[in-house]
Amino acid sequence: MTALFRRINPAQKFRITKRQIAQFLGISKSLIVKVESWLYVIFVHRLDKGGQFISYRQMEQRKNAVACHLQKCSTWEQLEHLRKAIKFDHTKHQKQYVASVLPFLDKIRLKCLEAISPEIPPVAKTQGYASLLTCDRVLISCG
């Protein structure tokens, strides 16, 4: 479990409905018997397939939760720590990410960076998630 995942704590904080799951899976809501929020994944009991696991990293709520944490950062250092944590989590669990998540989060980060300081270090503007080559485990200090 990464620092970012612990920070977001989706099993306890997310309220995911059957309708949202059905929409995500592209099935009818009536095919879902039960939804269980486990520590690392969502387990969906389906009439047509039996059981199915879904990663929290694929859910819209997770993307929004990370964006909220970005918006709560009040210093450049906090944003940088969070950016590194996002990159580390993405590198470690790349298969569980939807392709549009990192560009979305990078746009949010840049807006937050501009709001924090108009005198942003030049490297901070150009250093997006894709440009970070080394990822260290970091504690997320914003929020």
Secondary structure, DSSP 8 states (H G I E B T S, - for coil): --HHHHHH-HHHH----HHHHHHHHTS-GGGEEEEEE-SSEEEEEETTTEEEEEEGGGSHHHHHHHHHHHHH--SHHHHHHHHHHHHHHHHHTGGGS-TTHHHHHHHHHHHHHHHH-SS--HHHHH--TTT------------
